[in-house]
Amino acid sequence: TQQAKAHGDGDGDGTALVKSLPSPTLPGLLLPGADTYKGWLFKWTNYLKGYQRRWFVLSNGLLSYYRTQAEMAYTCRGTIPVATAHIEVGDTCHLVLTSGGRNYHLKATSEGECQQWVSALQQAKANANLLMHHSDDSGDEGPEPQEDRALTQGVLKSLASKLDDLSTCNELIGKHGAALQRSLSELEDLRGSADSTDRVKSVNERATLFRITSNAMINACRDFLDVADSNSRRWQKALQYEREQRHHLEETIEQLAKQHNSLERAWRENPSSYTGKTHQPVCPCLLLGDASDENDEAEFFDAMEDSPAFITVTTSGEIQHKRSGSIQSMMSGGVSNDWTHNENVSPNCNCSRIPDKPNYSLNLWSIMKNCIGKDLSKIPMPVNFNEPLSMLQRLTEDLEYSELLDRAARCDSSLEQMCLVAAFSVSSYSTTVHRTAKPFNPLLGETYELDRLEEYGYRSICEQVSHHPPAAAHHVTSQRGWTLWQHITIDSKFRGKYISVVPFGNIHLQFHSSGNHYVWSKVTSTVHNIIVGKLWIDQSGDIDIVNTRTKDTCHLKFSPYSYFSREVPRKVTGVIENREGTASYILSGTWDDKMESAKIVDSSQGCGGSEGKQKTVYQTRQPKLLWKKYPLPDNAENMHFFSSLALTLNEPEEGVAPTDSRLRPDQRLMEAGLWEEANSQKQRLEESQRLERKRREAQATQALEEGENLEGYNPLWFEKRTDETTRESTYMYRGGYWETKDRQDWSQCPQIF
């Protein structure tokens, strides 16, 4: 952990423990509210300011902290529930609290003071857990005032006592009722006998006991209802107050979002009036946060937490003496272009620009506030959120750097081929770095073709095979020796501060000459700053590429972006291993710029990894450039940051299927800048799709009632099969599209637009 010198010389208060007599009911434990532990501690804030002196107060199972003691009267910098916190003693005078997925690094001025805090925290945690165990509350509510908590606990005790009375009366009623029933049966048997008088007397006594117990039961029920009714009004009032507070908070956030949009729009219209001074780099958390030096929206990691599991040392020519260094040292040396052949040139296209994007303001919070935790594919969104491309076209954009696969098809070595396949898997994310808008959700049965047979030797066809969940199938055949296919399902959720897009499904790539078959999946995309701030996108996660024929593997790691990290932003690292598990190549770069590879000539176990793990030190040749991103076209910022290929994807072409995304009216209107008309068309298409889905559901229900088996929706150009390699059920191309296009017989295509 990076240590920073504590600031401030203290004010001499030290720590103060206010003690009271232990509870007679819980000996040896301190009840919440009975004890308060307070004092100064140093809290880790960020890498710019290190540890900062804060006033901490431990009370009622909550650890709160303030900048100063005076702040306690009007604000609180943060609160940590001790009951669910994990307490860990670190280095000298250092302790770590983990709560809600966040780590709080604290430091005391002496070991004795640190030990006192640890004891107090453990005692408070034991108290809170004990009360939670004995309480009927679920524990989901936030901290409430001490008086309200005491009153609530008193009411609960009264209700519990009344409930015990009801249980006792219930048992007595059952007991006396059974005895009365037996007496009545015996009386029936002894009718006319001399012993009947004693039996009647016994029945009367038991009937009296039954009546008394029943009256007690009725009175206990009445008392229980009275107590519950008298307090339900207070609880309803408290609930209404909380609802009003939540509504007020939503309105406040919405107003802040509007003000932020207005300021941003004003700055775009006249930036010179806001820039009278020299620009200096500013930390994003200072722009988005309050006056506090602590950013509770970001996580700060120790310096070595995300360090790579390997270190690489480069050499040139023969093996030389090993030099220590990081993976970045590969990028600092000379980079040869032996594999590139000057092919990293932006492809020519017929379309060099599209109409500029209108400068429409949009209050995201007013639309998104009711979508937290929901699947966004099921929520109608205005085109203001979109870019004028469909998800099928975004899938086709994966082919922007198809020349990497052309080069891979010419490789004799399967490991060198793996390097290029890995670079291709990373390159597909380079087009997303500025693309924070969402693509249009394709309609069921929508298709998209891209015929680049003459220019680049491949043909691509996509089809939307499912609407909920949204799923698309894609198939590409190249005359230059490879075939690619994928079936991708998208799960997108709004999490309050960000949107996560998680793709499910595998990408398959097969080379014709060698038969090498590669399989991998995609990583998670995250759009940040949904409510306030400039939207930005990040890619994070791991990709495992497997050559199913040779069993070679490649593990790629997409490091999540952190402003305070000393690593290269958007970093991607990887290791390629053969079937024996021997590392052969190191990959490094960024998903928005370039990827390089370096051949490993020797390896050894180093020392000093994070969490006691050993690092592997690789000695490598000089790195080679595998892939370099094309520059964006001129004026790209006004054209949705489209790449050169993306600008051509919506260009009208003759002879395409009537279901092709180029023919979507809402998408074409949006590209032309007619957003109001586009929204009208989008609503019409979505309503038509809902009616069609209801019609199919009604047909399926009717067929089920009649005992018939009605198959579900079947795509036109793809069919569901079991993949022979992965044994997964996936949609694969059944053929026939390009032959149908040659005949121009689209009679079997549905009319979806």
ABEGO torsion letter per residue (X at the ends): XBBBBBBEAEAGAEBBBBBBBBBAABBGBBBBGABBBBEBBBBBABAAAEBBBBBBBBBGGBBBBBABAAAAAABBAEBBBAAABBBBBBBBGBBBBBBGGBBBBBBBABAAAAAAAAAAAAAAAAAAAAAAAABABAGABBBBBAAAAAAAAAAAAAAAAAAAAAAAAAAAAAAAAAAAAAAAAAAAAABGBAAAAAAAAAAAAAAAAAAAAAAAAAAAAAAAAAAAAAAAAAAAAAAAAAAAAAAAAAAAAAAAAAAAAAAAAAAAABAAAABABBBBBBBAAAAABBABABBAABBBBBAAAABBABBBBBBBEBBBBBBBBBAAAAAABBBBAAAAGGABBBBBBABABBBBBBBBBBBAAAAAAAABGBBAAABBBBAAABBBBBAAAAAAAAAAAAAAAAAAAABABAAAAAAAAAAAAAAAAAAAAABABBBBBBBBGBBBBBBAAAAAGBBBBBBBABAOBBBBBBBBBBAAGBBBBBBBBBBBBBAGABBBBBBBEBBBBBBAAAGBBBBBBBBBBBBBGAABEBBBBBBBEBBBBBBAAAGBBBBBBBBBBBAABABBBGBBBBBBBBAAGBBABBBBEBAAABBBBBBBABBBBBBGBBGGBBBBBBBBBBBBBABBBBBBBBGAAAAGGBBAAAAAAABBBBGBBAABAAABAAAAAAAAGBAAAAAAAAAAAAAAAAAAAAAAAAAAAAAAAAGBBBBBBBBAABBBBBBAAAGBBBBBBAEGAAAAAAAGBAAABBBAX
